[in-house]
Amino acid sequence: MTTNIGDLISSLYQSFLEVYGDAELASVATAAVINDLLTTPERQLQEEAA
């Protein structure tokens, strides 16, 4: 199964919206997670996933 970045952002946003019940907070949380994923070195992500 392949997930594109748009699907990932949408899924994260919906999850955060359910958790926080606030669109603005869900948007900020989604942006923070995506930023972390894009700026974390690949090796670190692989180690965390293991």
PDB file of N, CA, C and O in Angstrom:
ATOM      1  N   MET A   1       0.848  -1.192   0.000  1.00  0.00           N
ATOM      2  CA  MET A   1       0.000   0.000   0.000  1.00  0.00           C
ATOM      3  C   MET A   1       0.881   1.239   0.000  1.00  0.00           C
ATOM      4  O   MET A   1       1.844   1.325   0.761  1.00  0.00           O
ATOM      5  N   THR A   2       0.554   2.178  -0.839  1.00  0.00           N
ATOM      6  CA  THR A   2       1.310   3.414  -0.939  1.00  0.00           C
ATOM      7  C   THR A   2       0.468   4.571  -0.419  1.00  0.00           C
ATOM      8  O   THR A   2      -0.715   4.695  -0.737  1.00  0.00           O
ATOM      9  N   THR A   3       1.103   5.413   0.384  1.00  0.00           N
ATOM     10  CA  THR A   3       0.443   6.604   0.906  1.00  0.00           C
ATOM     11  C   THR A   3       1.209   7.823   0.421  1.00  0.00           C
ATOM     12  O   THR A   3       2.431   7.882   0.552  1.00  0.00           O
ATOM     13  N   ASN A   4       0.505   8.788  -0.135  1.00  0.00           N
ATOM     14  CA  ASN A   4       1.189  10.006  -0.554  1.00  0.00           C
ATOM     15  C   ASN A   4       1.132  11.036   0.575  1.00  0.00           C
ATOM     16  O   ASN A   4       0.419  10.845   1.559  1.00  0.00           O
ATOM     17  N   ILE A   5       1.868  12.102   0.433  1.00  0.00           N
ATOM     18  CA  ILE A   5       1.966  13.110   1.496  1.00  0.00           C
ATOM     19  C   ILE A   5       0.606  13.759   1.777  1.00  0.00           C
ATOM     20  O   ILE A   5       0.306  14.105   2.920  1.00  0.00           O
ATOM     21  N   GLY A   6      -0.195  13.920   0.761  1.00  0.00           N
ATOM     22  CA  GLY A   6      -1.528  14.515   0.957  1.00  0.00           C
ATOM     23  C   GLY A   6      -2.424  13.629   1.813  1.00  0.00           C
ATOM     24  O   GLY A   6      -3.148  14.113   2.682  1.00  0.00           O
ATOM     25  N   ASP A   7      -2.365  12.319   1.555  1.00  0.00           N
ATOM     26  CA  ASP A   7      -3.140  11.369   2.355  1.00  0.00           C
ATOM     27  C   ASP A   7      -2.668  11.373   3.806  1.00  0.00           C
ATOM     28  O   ASP A   7      -3.476  11.327   4.734  1.00  0.00           O
ATOM     29  N   LEU A   8      -1.352  11.429   3.987  1.00  0.00           N
ATOM     30  CA  LEU A   8      -0.788  11.447   5.335  1.00  0.00           C
ATOM     31  C   LEU A   8      -1.231  12.692   6.095  1.00  0.00           C
ATOM     32  O   LEU A   8      -1.647  12.600   7.250  1.00  0.00           O
ATOM     33  N   ILE A   9      -1.144  13.838   5.462  1.00  0.00           N
ATOM     34  CA  ILE A   9      -1.547  15.093   6.105  1.00  0.00           C
ATOM     35  C   ILE A   9      -3.026  15.048   6.460  1.00  0.00           C
ATOM     36  O   ILE A   9      -3.412  15.425   7.567  1.00  0.00           O
ATOM     37  N   SER A  10      -3.848  14.592   5.536  1.00  0.00           N
ATOM     38  CA  SER A  10      -5.285  14.513   5.780  1.00  0.00           C
ATOM     39  C   SER A  10      -5.606  13.575   6.938  1.00  0.00           C
ATOM     40  O   SER A  10      -6.433  13.889   7.795  1.00  0.00           O
ATOM     41  N   SER A  11      -4.952  12.435   6.955  1.00  0.00           N
ATOM     42  CA  SER A  11      -5.186  11.458   8.019  1.00  0.00           C
ATOM     43  C   SER A  11      -4.750  11.996   9.380  1.00  0.00           C
ATOM     44  O   SER A  11      -5.469  11.860  10.370  1.00  0.00           O
ATOM     45  N   LEU A  12      -3.577  12.605   9.419  1.00  0.00           N
ATOM     46  CA  LEU A  12      -3.105  13.192  10.679  1.00  0.00           C
ATOM     47  C   LEU A  12      -4.053  14.291  11.162  1.00  0.00           C
ATOM     48  O   LEU A  12      -4.407  14.353  12.339  1.00  0.00           O
ATOM     49  N   TYR A  13      -4.451  15.150  10.236  1.00  0.00           N
ATOM     50  CA  TYR A  13      -5.347  16.254  10.605  1.00  0.00           C
ATOM     51  C   TYR A  13      -6.665  15.718  11.182  1.00  0.00           C
ATOM     52  O   TYR A  13      -7.135  16.201  12.212  1.00  0.00           O
ATOM     53  N   GLN A  14      -7.249  14.732  10.523  1.00  0.00           N
ATOM     54  CA  GLN A  14      -8.511  14.167  11.012  1.00  0.00           C
ATOM     55  C   GLN A  14      -8.340  13.539  12.393  1.00  0.00           C
ATOM     56  O   GLN A  14      -9.206  13.674  13.257  1.00  0.00           O
ATOM     57  N   SER A  15      -7.226  12.859  12.589  1.00  0.00           N
ATOM     58  CA  SER A  15      -6.960  12.247  13.894  1.00  0.00           C
ATOM     59  C   SER A  15      -6.812  13.307  14.979  1.00  0.00           C
ATOM     60  O   SER A  15      -7.390  13.182  16.058  1.00  0.00           O
ATOM     61  N   PHE A  16      -6.040  14.346  14.690  1.00  0.00           N
ATOM     62  CA  PHE A  16      -5.858  15.415  15.677  1.00  0.00           C
ATOM     63  C   PHE A  16      -7.162  16.178  15.918  1.00  0.00           C
ATOM     64  O   PHE A  16      -7.423  16.624  17.035  1.00  0.00           O
ATOM     65  N   LEU A  17      -7.967  16.326  14.887  1.00  0.00           N
ATOM     66  CA  LEU A  17      -9.254  17.003  15.040  1.00  0.00           C
ATOM     67  C   LEU A  17     -10.156  16.211  15.985  1.00  0.00           C
ATOM     68  O   LEU A  17     -10.858  16.794  16.811  1.00  0.00           O
ATOM     69  N   GLU A  18     -10.138  14.895  15.865  1.00  0.00           N
ATOM     70  CA  GLU A  18     -10.924  14.053  16.769  1.00  0.00           C
ATOM     71  C   GLU A  18     -10.407  14.142  18.200  1.00  0.00           C
ATOM     72  O   GLU A  18     -11.192  14.189  19.147  1.00  0.00           O
ATOM     73  N   VAL A  19      -9.092  14.165  18.355  1.00  0.00           N
ATOM     74  CA  VAL A  19      -8.486  14.209  19.688  1.00  0.00           C
ATOM     75  C   VAL A  19      -8.739  15.558  20.361  1.00  0.00           C
ATOM     76  O   VAL A  19      -9.174  15.611  21.511  1.00  0.00           O
ATOM     77  N   TYR A  20      -8.465  16.654  19.635  1.00  0.00           N
ATOM     78  CA  TYR A  20      -8.523  17.984  20.237  1.00  0.00           C
ATOM     79  C   TYR A  20      -9.863  18.683  20.071  1.00  0.00           C
ATOM     80  O   TYR A  20     -10.201  19.561  20.865  1.00  0.00           O
ATOM     81  N   GLY A  21     -10.632  18.308  19.054  1.00  0.00           N
ATOM     82  CA  GLY A  21     -11.918  18.954  18.828  1.00  0.00           C
ATOM     83  C   GLY A  21     -11.808  20.410  18.427  1.00  0.00           C
ATOM     84  O   GLY A  21     -12.761  21.171  18.590  1.00  0.00           O
ATOM     85  N   ASP A  22     -10.650  20.812  17.901  1.00  0.00           N
ATOM     86  CA  ASP A  22     -10.407  22.204  17.527  1.00  0.00           C
ATOM     87  C   ASP A  22      -9.603  22.221  16.226  1.00  0.00           C
ATOM     88  O   ASP A  22      -8.504  21.670  16.167  1.00  0.00           O
ATOM     89  N   ALA A  23     -10.146  22.849  15.194  1.00  0.00           N
ATOM     90  CA  ALA A  23      -9.513  22.840  13.875  1.00  0.00           C
ATOM     91  C   ALA A  23      -8.155  23.532  13.881  1.00  0.00           C
ATOM     92  O   ALA A  23      -7.216  23.065  13.236  1.00  0.00           O
ATOM     93  N   GLU A  24      -8.048  24.627  14.595  1.00  0.00           N
ATOM     94  CA  GLU A  24      -6.782  25.356  14.618  1.00  0.00           C
ATOM     95  C   GLU A  24      -5.686  24.544  15.304  1.00  0.00           C
ATOM     96  O   GLU A  24      -4.560  24.473  14.812  1.00  0.00           O
ATOM     97  N   LEU A  25      -6.014  23.939  16.431  1.00  0.00           N
ATOM     98  CA  LEU A  25      -5.049  23.122  17.152  1.00  0.00           C
ATOM     99  C   LEU A  25      -4.669  21.880  16.342  1.00  0.00           C
ATOM    100  O   LEU A  25      -3.507  21.476  16.327  1.00  0.00           O
ATOM    101  N   ALA A  26      -5.640  21.287  15.681  1.00  0.00           N
ATOM    102  CA  ALA A  26      -5.367  20.125  14.834  1.00  0.00           C
ATOM    103  C   ALA A  26      -4.430  20.507  13.692  1.00  0.00           C
ATOM    104  O   ALA A  26      -3.553  19.726  13.322  1.00  0.00           O
ATOM    105  N   SER A  27      -4.608  21.686  13.140  1.00  0.00           N
ATOM    106  CA  SER A  27      -3.759  22.160  12.059  1.00  0.00           C
ATOM    107  C   SER A  27      -2.315  22.369  12.528  1.00  0.00           C
ATOM    108  O   SER A  27      -1.370  21.988  11.838  1.00  0.00           O
ATOM    109  N   VAL A  28      -2.158  22.970  13.693  1.00  0.00           N
ATOM    110  CA  VAL A  28      -0.824  23.208  14.241  1.00  0.00           C
ATOM    111  C   VAL A  28      -0.136  21.884  14.573  1.00  0.00           C
ATOM    112  O   VAL A  28       1.046  21.707  14.278  1.00  0.00           O
ATOM    113  N   ALA A  29      -0.868  20.966  15.180  1.00  0.00           N
ATOM    114  CA  ALA A  29      -0.297  19.664  15.526  1.00  0.00           C
ATOM    115  C   ALA A  29       0.116  18.902  14.270  1.00  0.00           C
ATOM    116  O   ALA A  29       1.174  18.274  14.247  1.00  0.00           O
ATOM    117  N   THR A  30      -0.703  18.952  13.239  1.00  0.00           N
ATOM    118  CA  THR A  30      -0.378  18.288  11.982  1.00  0.00           C
ATOM    119  C   THR A  30       0.884  18.885  11.375  1.00  0.00           C
ATOM    120  O   THR A  30       1.770  18.153  10.934  1.00  0.00           O
ATOM    121  N   ALA A  31       0.967  20.195  11.350  1.00  0.00           N
ATOM    122  CA  ALA A  31       2.149  20.862  10.801  1.00  0.00           C
ATOM    123  C   ALA A  31       3.401  20.483  11.576  1.00  0.00           C
ATOM    124  O   ALA A  31       4.457  20.268  10.981  1.00  0.00           O
ATOM    125  N   ALA A  32       3.294  20.399  12.889  1.00  0.00           N
ATOM    126  CA  ALA A  32       4.446  20.048  13.716  1.00  0.00           C
ATOM    127  C   ALA A  32       4.928  18.627  13.409  1.00  0.00           C
ATOM    128  O   ALA A  32       6.130  18.396  13.282  1.00  0.00           O
ATOM    129  N   VAL A  33       4.010  17.688  13.291  1.00  0.00           N
ATOM    130  CA  VAL A  33       4.387  16.300  13.005  1.00  0.00           C
ATOM    131  C   VAL A  33       5.016  16.188  11.617  1.00  0.00           C
ATOM    132  O   VAL A  33       6.045  15.532  11.456  1.00  0.00           O
ATOM    133  N   ILE A  34       4.411  16.819  10.625  1.00  0.00           N
ATOM    134  CA  ILE A  34       4.963  16.770   9.269  1.00  0.00           C
ATOM    135  C   ILE A  34       6.348  17.411   9.244  1.00  0.00           C
ATOM    136  O   ILE A  34       7.261  16.888   8.605  1.00  0.00           O
ATOM    137  N   ASN A  35       6.506  18.522   9.924  1.00  0.00           N
ATOM    138  CA  ASN A  35       7.815  19.175   9.988  1.00  0.00           C
ATOM    139  C   ASN A  35       8.848  18.249  10.616  1.00  0.00           C
ATOM    140  O   ASN A  35       9.965  18.134  10.111  1.00  0.00           O
ATOM    141  N   ASP A  36       8.492  17.598  11.694  1.00  0.00           N
ATOM    142  CA  ASP A  36       9.413  16.650  12.338  1.00  0.00           C
ATOM    143  C   ASP A  36       9.792  15.519  11.389  1.00  0.00           C
ATOM    144  O   ASP A  36      10.959  15.136  11.310  1.00  0.00           O
ATOM    145  N   LEU A  37       8.814  14.987  10.673  1.00  0.00           N
ATOM    146  CA  LEU A  37       9.097  13.895   9.738  1.00  0.00           C
ATOM    147  C   LEU A  37      10.024  14.338   8.609  1.00  0.00           C
ATOM    148  O   LEU A  37      10.893  13.581   8.177  1.00  0.00           O
ATOM    149  N   LEU A  38       9.834  15.556   8.142  1.00  0.00           N
ATOM    150  CA  LEU A  38      10.632  16.039   7.020  1.00  0.00           C
ATOM    151  C   LEU A  38      12.030  16.491   7.424  1.00  0.00           C
ATOM    152  O   LEU A  38      12.927  16.541   6.583  1.00  0.00           O
ATOM    153  N   THR A  39      12.225  16.818   8.689  1.00  0.00           N
ATOM    154  CA  THR A  39      13.525  17.322   9.123  1.00  0.00           C
ATOM    155  C   THR A  39      14.334  16.327   9.937  1.00  0.00           C
ATOM    156  O   THR A  39      15.504  16.581  10.224  1.00  0.00           O
ATOM    157  N   THR A  40      13.745  15.203  10.315  1.00  0.00           N
ATOM    158  CA  THR A  40      14.458  14.183  11.060  1.00  0.00           C
ATOM    159  C   THR A  40      15.268  13.339  10.079  1.00  0.00           C
ATOM    160  O   THR A  40      14.737  12.878   9.069  1.00  0.00           O
ATOM    161  N   PRO A  41      16.553  13.136  10.374  1.00  0.00           N
ATOM    162  CA  PRO A  41      17.368  12.314   9.468  1.00  0.00           C
ATOM    163  C   PRO A  41      16.765  10.920   9.287  1.00  0.00           C
ATOM    164  O   PRO A  41      16.211  10.348  10.226  1.00  0.00           O
ATOM    165  N   GLU A  42      16.879  10.383   8.079  1.00  0.00           N
ATOM    166  CA  GLU A  42      16.288   9.079   7.747  1.00  0.00           C
ATOM    167  C   GLU A  42      16.778   7.985   8.691  1.00  0.00           C
ATOM    168  O   GLU A  42      15.999   7.121   9.093  1.00  0.00           O
ATOM    169  N   ARG A  43      18.031   8.012   9.038  1.00  0.00           N
ATOM    170  CA  ARG A  43      18.580   6.978   9.925  1.00  0.00           C
ATOM    171  C   ARG A  43      17.881   6.993  11.282  1.00  0.00           C
ATOM    172  O   ARG A  43      17.579   5.934  11.833  1.00  0.00           O
ATOM    173  N   GLN A  44      17.624   8.164  11.817  1.00  0.00           N
ATOM    174  CA  GLN A  44      16.950   8.282  13.103  1.00  0.00           C
ATOM    175  C   GLN A  44      15.525   7.733  13.020  1.00  0.00           C
ATOM    176  O   GLN A  44      15.058   7.064  13.942  1.00  0.00           O
ATOM    177  N   LEU A  45      14.845   8.016  11.922  1.00  0.00           N
ATOM    178  CA  LEU A  45      13.480   7.496  11.742  1.00  0.00           C
ATOM    179  C   LEU A  45      13.482   5.970  11.703  1.00  0.00           C
ATOM    180  O   LEU A  45      12.606   5.331  12.285  1.00  0.00           O
ATOM    181  N   GLN A  46      14.461   5.390  11.019  1.00  0.00           N
ATOM    182  CA  GLN A  46      14.551   3.943  10.925  1.00  0.00           C
ATOM    183  C   GLN A  46      14.829   3.328  12.288  1.00  0.00           C
ATOM    184  O   GLN A  46      14.277   2.277  12.616  1.00  0.00           O
ATOM    185  N   GLU A  47      15.680   3.967  13.088  1.00  0.00           N
ATOM    186  CA  GLU A  47      15.982   3.465  14.420  1.00  0.00           C
ATOM    187  C   GLU A  47      14.742   3.528  15.326  1.00  0.00           C
ATOM    188  O   GLU A  47      14.478   2.603  16.095  1.00  0.00           O
ATOM    189  N   GLU A  48      13.999   4.611  15.225  1.00  0.00           N
ATOM    190  CA  GLU A  48      12.795   4.766  16.038  1.00  0.00           C
ATOM    191  C   GLU A  48      11.719   3.765  15.641  1.00  0.00           C
ATOM    192  O   GLU A  48      10.949   3.315  16.490  1.00  0.00           O
ATOM    193  N   ALA A  49      11.658   3.412  14.362  1.00  0.00           N
ATOM    194  CA  ALA A  49      10.645   2.486  13.872  1.00  0.00           C
ATOM    195  C   ALA A  49      10.962   1.038  14.274  1.00  0.00           C
ATOM    196  O   ALA A  49      10.067   0.196  14.349  1.00  0.00           O
ATOM    197  N   ALA A  50      12.225   0.766  14.525  1.00  0.00           N
ATOM    198  CA  ALA A  50      12.637  -0.612  14.857  1.00  0.00           C
ATOM    199  C   ALA A  50      12.241  -1.023  16.264  1.00  0.00           C
ATOM    200  O   ALA A  50      12.519  -2.148  16.679  1.00  0.00           O
TER     201      ALA A  50
END
